[in-house]
Amino acid sequence: HSLVRITIRIPDAIAMDSYPGAIEQIISNLVENAVVHAFDGRDQCRIEIAAEVTGDAQGHVILSVADNGNGIPAEHQNHIFDPFFTTRMGKGGSGLGLSTAYGLVTGMLGGRISVDSAPGAGARFTLDLPLTAPAHPELERADEATNRASMLAPADGMT
């Protein structure tokens, strides 16, 4: 139950054509994962969220979420993105947070995610995301259908 200080270092000039809901979910899952798993026995709990645009021609942003927690044991690092992998089974952990983040990064956003961690030295999750996310026509069709349905619905919610 320690206080966690979150520092955000993201330049205002970064502009993405992407899916903000997915990015919010990813960051939320990574921060929640750190709060739940990283800080047992620690008083000075810090999380830093940072981003920078790469200089490559394709246009990518490198987004990182790093903590100064206890780190991730080496034997867990190959499994942390697996669905239902948790070290908190029976203690409220579903094992879906990092798996969901992985799926959103590599699927919807067309990027990559990796982790760098050592016991006692915290963890850093690094996302390499294109500045322009791949098109997902199926999502656009679903949004259009939702918009059409909301336009046809009675204003007072009665049918």
Sequence and secondary structure as in RCSB ss.txt:
>XXXX:A:sequence
HSLVRITIRIPDAIAMDSYPGAIEQIISNLVENAVVHAFDGRDQCRIEIAAEVTGDAQGHVILSVADNGNGIPAE
HQNHIFDPFFTTRMGKGGSGLGLSTAYGLVTGMLGGRISVDSAPGAGARFTLDLPLTAPAHPELERADEATNRAS
MLAPADGMT
>XXXX:A:secstr
   EEEEEE  TT   BS HHHHHHHHHHHHHHHHHHT TT SSEEEEEEEEE  STT EEEEEEEE SS   HH
HHTTTTSTT  S TTTT  S HHHHHHHIIIIIS  EEEEEE TTS EEEEEEEESB    HHHHHHHHHHHHHH
HHS TTS  
